[in-house]
Amino acid sequence: MTAVVADRTDVSPRPRRRAATPGQLTWRSIRMALLILFAALVLMPIYVVLVTSFKAPADFTVTGAWDLPARFSTTGWVAAWQALAPALVRSLALGVVAAVVSSFLGSMNGFVFSKWQFPGANVVFTMFLFGMFIPYQAVMIPLQQLMIAMNSSLPFLTGIPTLIIAHTIYGIPICTLIFRNYYAAAVPDEILEAARVDGAGMWRIFSSIVLPVSAPAFVVTLIWQFTSAWNDFLFALFLTDRNTGPVTYALQELASAQNPDYSRMMAGVLVASFPTLLVNFFLGRYFVRGLMSGSVK
């Protein structure tokens, strides 16, 4: 007991931090002022959208866009919700299914490319990466023709199922890259070698050892893919219509009237952006941790 007490008393106190110099205080003040300025620039459009959404349609004027509502009205919110509710459900199904499927396929690909090398693996991985740099516009016409041909033989692949296929395929390259880097840095080769010695096959190693420790990478890919699928408009414009499209298509229909209702439009913008805002607000820190967990080997 006395030895333990002696050990505790011998611990030297932590050194105190040095006081900031006047130059450091000046730099901190300048940095804080710049951050506040940039935050104000980013939040100004959000302020205009928010105050406009609570104005009555007759009260909106271009010159008074910055003014607070003379009378708060939720008419625009009610109208926007009624117009966008079915499309919100379709977008939710699109984002969740496309994110889960592409993330799972990317995890399997990343495991193979990082831990189960085969002849020509680097060439195949490079070909996978090419898919990240192909713009949507380059494949839109042939993709639309392919989907039309598929819909003629498989009628159930219309609307959201078509978008799920497109976003899943387009998301596999980036998911593969993220999981490959994560597994190369976070999963020791010795554990996999021990599992092989015990007779575990490729699928058993992946499902029992690798997949349970893949949560950080899954957080990254799920947020990335969900946000990409939710915000997409180009695929929706070419592959769906107003009755089967996601919320971005419905939002475009909401804003294309000849006599625009600005309060309804601004409320629709906020309603359509809430899911991605909530995802990034609650899971944003895990997104950064997941990116950093596979960045250093």
C-alpha positions as CSV (number, residue, x, y, z in Angstrom):
1,M,0.0,0.0,0.0
2,T,2.8,2.4,0.9
3,A,4.6,1.6,-2.4
4,V,1.4,2.6,-4.3
5,V,1.1,5.8,-2.4
6,A,4.8,6.6,-3.1
7,D,4.4,6.0,-6.8
8,R,1.4,8.3,-6.9
9,T,3.2,11.1,-5.1
10,D,6.3,10.8,-7.4
11,V,4.3,11.7,-10.4
12,S,5.4,15.1,-11.6
13,P,2.7,17.7,-12.3
14,R,1.8,18.5,-15.9
15,P,3.6,21.6,-17.2
16,R,1.5,24.6,-17.5
17,R,0.7,26.0,-20.9
18,R,2.5,29.1,-21.9
19,A,0.5,32.3,-22.0
20,A,-0.3,33.4,-25.5
21,T,1.8,36.2,-26.9
22,P,0.2,39.4,-28.3
23,G,1.0,38.2,-31.8
24,Q,-0.8,34.9,-31.2
25,L,-3.8,36.7,-29.8
26,T,-3.9,39.0,-32.8
27,W,-3.8,36.0,-35.2
28,R,-6.6,34.2,-33.3
29,S,-8.8,37.3,-33.4
30,I,-8.2,37.7,-37.2
31,R,-9.0,34.0,-37.7
32,M,-12.1,34.1,-35.6
33,A,-13.3,37.2,-37.5
34,L,-12.7,35.5,-40.8
35,L,-14.6,32.4,-39.7
36,I,-17.6,34.6,-38.6
37,L,-17.5,36.4,-41.9
38,F,-17.5,33.2,-43.9
39,A,-20.3,31.7,-41.7
40,A,-22.4,34.8,-42.3
41,L,-21.8,34.6,-46.1
42,V,-23.0,30.9,-46.0
43,L,-26.0,31.6,-43.8
44,M,-27.3,34.6,-45.6
45,P,-29.1,32.6,-48.4
46,I,-30.5,30.3,-45.7
47,Y,-31.9,33.3,-43.8
48,V,-33.7,34.6,-47.0
49,V,-35.1,31.1,-47.7
50,L,-36.3,30.8,-44.1
51,V,-38.0,34.1,-43.7
52,T,-39.6,33.9,-47.2
53,S,-41.1,30.5,-46.4
54,F,-43.1,32.0,-43.5
55,K,-44.5,34.9,-45.5
56,A,-47.9,35.0,-47.0
57,P,-47.8,34.8,-50.8
58,A,-49.2,38.3,-51.2
59,D,-46.6,39.8,-48.8
60,F,-43.5,38.7,-50.8
61,T,-41.6,41.4,-52.7
62,V,-38.2,41.2,-54.3
63,T,-37.1,44.5,-52.5
64,G,-38.4,43.2,-49.2
65,A,-36.8,39.7,-49.4
66,W,-34.6,40.5,-46.4
67,D,-37.4,41.7,-44.3
68,L,-39.0,39.6,-41.5
69,P,-42.6,38.5,-42.3
70,A,-45.2,41.1,-41.5
71,R,-47.4,38.2,-40.5
72,F,-46.2,34.7,-40.0
73,S,-48.0,32.2,-42.2
74,T,-47.5,28.4,-42.6
75,T,-49.5,28.2,-45.8
76,G,-46.4,27.7,-47.9
77,W,-45.2,24.9,-45.6
78,V,-48.6,23.1,-45.8
79,A,-48.7,23.4,-49.6
80,A,-45.0,22.3,-50.0
81,W,-45.6,19.2,-47.8
82,Q,-48.7,18.2,-49.7
83,A,-46.8,18.5,-53.0
84,L,-43.6,16.8,-51.9
85,A,-44.7,14.1,-49.4
86,P,-45.1,11.2,-51.9
87,A,-41.8,12.2,-53.6
88,L,-40.1,12.3,-50.1
89,V,-41.0,8.7,-49.5
90,R,-39.6,7.7,-52.9
91,S,-36.4,9.6,-52.3
92,L,-36.0,7.9,-48.9
93,A,-36.4,4.5,-50.4
94,L,-33.9,5.5,-53.2
95,G,-31.3,6.8,-50.8
96,V,-31.4,4.0,-48.2
97,V,-31.4,1.1,-50.7
98,A,-28.8,2.6,-53.0
99,A,-26.5,3.5,-50.1
100,V,-26.8,0.1,-48.4
101,V,-26.4,-2.0,-51.5
102,S,-23.5,0.0,-53.0
103,S,-21.7,0.1,-49.6
104,F,-22.0,-3.7,-49.1
105,L,-20.7,-4.4,-52.6
106,G,-17.9,-1.9,-52.1
107,S,-16.9,-3.5,-48.9
108,M,-16.6,-6.9,-50.6
109,N,-14.6,-5.4,-53.4
110,G,-12.4,-3.4,-51.0
111,F,-11.6,-6.6,-49.0
112,V,-10.6,-8.5,-52.1
113,F,-8.4,-5.7,-53.5
114,S,-6.7,-5.1,-50.2
115,K,-6.3,-8.5,-48.6
116,W,-7.0,-11.2,-51.2
117,Q,-4.6,-10.3,-54.1
118,F,-4.9,-12.1,-57.4
119,P,-3.1,-11.7,-60.7
120,G,-4.0,-8.4,-62.3
121,A,-5.6,-7.0,-59.2
122,N,-4.1,-3.6,-59.6
123,V,-5.2,-3.3,-63.2
124,V,-8.8,-4.3,-62.2
125,F,-8.8,-1.8,-59.3
126,T,-7.6,1.0,-61.7
127,M,-10.5,0.2,-64.0
128,F,-12.8,0.4,-61.0
129,L,-11.4,3.9,-60.2
130,F,-12.1,5.1,-63.8
131,G,-15.8,4.9,-62.9
132,M,-15.3,7.7,-60.5
133,F,-14.2,10.1,-63.2
134,I,-16.9,9.4,-65.8
135,P,-19.4,12.3,-65.7
136,Y,-23.1,11.6,-65.6
137,Q,-23.6,13.6,-68.9
138,A,-21.3,11.2,-70.8
139,V,-23.4,8.1,-70.1
140,M,-26.9,9.6,-69.8
141,I,-28.1,8.9,-73.4
142,P,-26.9,5.3,-73.6
143,L,-28.0,4.7,-70.0
144,Q,-31.5,6.0,-70.8
145,Q,-31.7,3.7,-73.9
146,L,-30.5,0.7,-71.8
147,M,-33.2,1.4,-69.1
148,I,-35.9,1.7,-71.8
149,A,-34.9,-1.6,-73.2
150,M,-34.9,-3.2,-69.7
151,N,-38.3,-1.7,-68.9
152,S,-39.8,-3.2,-72.0
153,S,-38.9,-6.7,-70.7
154,L,-39.0,-6.0,-67.0
155,P,-41.9,-3.5,-66.4
156,F,-41.4,-3.4,-62.6
157,L,-38.0,-1.7,-63.2
158,T,-39.4,1.8,-63.6
159,G,-39.1,4.9,-61.5
160,I,-37.2,4.5,-58.3
161,P,-35.9,0.9,-59.0
162,T,-34.3,2.3,-62.1
163,L,-32.6,5.1,-60.1
164,I,-31.5,2.6,-57.5
165,I,-29.7,0.5,-60.1
166,A,-28.0,3.6,-61.6
167,H,-26.9,5.0,-58.2
168,T,-25.7,1.6,-57.0
169,I,-23.5,1.1,-60.0
170,Y,-22.2,4.6,-60.0
171,G,-21.4,4.4,-56.3
172,I,-19.5,1.1,-56.4
173,P,-16.1,2.7,-57.4
174,I,-16.0,5.3,-54.6
175,C,-17.2,2.7,-52.0
176,T,-14.5,0.3,-53.2
177,L,-11.8,2.9,-52.9
178,I,-12.9,3.9,-49.3
179,F,-13.1,0.3,-48.1
180,R,-9.8,-0.8,-49.7
181,N,-8.0,2.1,-48.0
182,Y,-9.7,1.3,-44.7
183,Y,-9.0,-2.4,-44.7
184,A,-5.4,-1.9,-45.8
185,A,-4.8,0.4,-42.8
186,A,-7.1,-1.0,-40.1
187,V,-7.2,-4.8,-40.6
188,P,-3.9,-6.6,-39.8
189,D,-2.8,-9.2,-42.2
190,E,-1.7,-11.5,-39.3
191,I,-5.4,-12.0,-38.2
192,L,-6.4,-13.1,-41.7
193,E,-3.4,-15.4,-41.9
194,A,-4.4,-17.0,-38.6
195,A,-8.0,-17.5,-39.9
196,R,-6.7,-19.1,-43.1
197,V,-4.5,-21.5,-41.0
198,D,-7.7,-22.4,-39.0
199,G,-9.4,-23.3,-42.3
200,A,-11.6,-20.3,-42.8
201,G,-12.5,-19.5,-46.4
202,M,-12.7,-16.1,-48.1
203,W,-16.4,-15.5,-47.3
204,R,-16.0,-16.7,-43.6
205,I,-13.1,-14.4,-43.1
206,F,-15.0,-11.5,-44.6
207,S,-18.3,-12.1,-42.7
208,S,-16.9,-13.1,-39.3
209,I,-13.7,-11.0,-39.0
210,V,-13.6,-8.1,-41.5
211,L,-17.2,-7.0,-41.7
212,P,-17.7,-6.6,-37.9
213,V,-14.9,-4.0,-37.8
214,S,-16.0,-2.1,-40.8
215,A,-18.4,0.3,-39.1
216,P,-16.3,3.5,-39.6
217,A,-16.0,2.9,-43.4
218,F,-19.7,2.0,-43.6
219,V,-20.6,5.3,-42.0
220,V,-18.6,7.2,-44.6
221,T,-20.0,5.4,-47.6
222,L,-23.6,5.4,-46.3
223,I,-23.6,9.1,-45.7
224,W,-21.8,9.7,-49.1
225,Q,-24.1,7.6,-51.1
226,F,-27.3,8.6,-49.3
227,T,-26.5,12.3,-49.9
228,S,-25.6,11.7,-53.6
229,A,-28.7,9.8,-54.3
230,W,-31.0,12.2,-52.4
231,N,-29.6,15.3,-54.2
232,D,-29.4,13.8,-57.7
233,F,-31.5,15.5,-60.3
234,L,-29.9,14.6,-63.7
235,F,-30.6,10.8,-63.4
236,A,-34.1,11.6,-62.2
237,L,-34.8,13.9,-65.1
238,F,-33.7,11.3,-67.7
239,L,-34.9,8.1,-66.1
240,T,-38.2,9.0,-64.3
241,D,-41.2,11.3,-64.6
242,R,-43.2,13.6,-62.3
243,N,-45.3,10.7,-61.0
244,T,-42.4,8.3,-60.3
245,G,-39.4,10.6,-59.6
246,P,-37.7,11.6,-56.4
247,V,-38.1,14.8,-54.4
248,T,-35.7,16.7,-56.6
249,Y,-37.9,16.2,-59.6
250,A,-41.0,17.2,-57.6
251,L,-39.2,20.3,-56.3
252,Q,-38.4,21.3,-59.9
253,E,-42.1,20.9,-60.7
254,L,-43.0,23.0,-57.7
255,A,-40.7,25.8,-58.9
256,S,-41.7,25.8,-62.6
257,A,-45.1,27.4,-62.3
258,Q,-45.9,30.5,-64.3
259,N,-47.1,32.4,-61.3
260,P,-44.6,31.2,-58.6
261,D,-45.6,31.0,-55.0
262,Y,-42.3,31.9,-53.4
263,S,-43.3,31.0,-49.9
264,R,-44.2,27.5,-51.1
265,M,-41.0,27.2,-53.1
266,M,-38.8,28.2,-50.2
267,A,-40.6,25.9,-47.8
268,G,-40.2,23.1,-50.3
269,V,-36.5,23.7,-50.5
270,L,-36.2,23.4,-46.7
271,V,-38.5,20.3,-46.6
272,A,-36.4,18.6,-49.3
273,S,-33.1,19.4,-47.5
274,F,-34.1,18.4,-44.0
275,P,-33.1,14.6,-44.3
276,T,-29.6,15.3,-45.6
277,L,-29.2,18.1,-43.0
278,L,-30.2,15.7,-40.2
279,V,-27.9,13.0,-41.5
280,N,-24.9,15.3,-41.7
281,F,-25.7,17.0,-38.4
282,F,-25.9,13.8,-36.3
283,L,-23.3,11.7,-38.2
284,G,-20.9,14.3,-39.5
285,R,-18.3,13.7,-36.8
286,Y,-18.4,10.0,-37.5
287,F,-18.0,10.7,-41.2
288,V,-14.7,12.6,-40.5
289,R,-13.5,9.8,-38.2
290,G,-14.2,7.2,-40.8
291,L,-12.3,9.1,-43.4
292,M,-9.3,9.5,-41.1
293,S,-9.3,5.9,-39.8
294,G,-8.2,4.6,-43.2
295,S,-5.9,7.5,-44.1
296,V,-2.7,6.3,-42.5
297,K,-1.1,2.9,-42.6
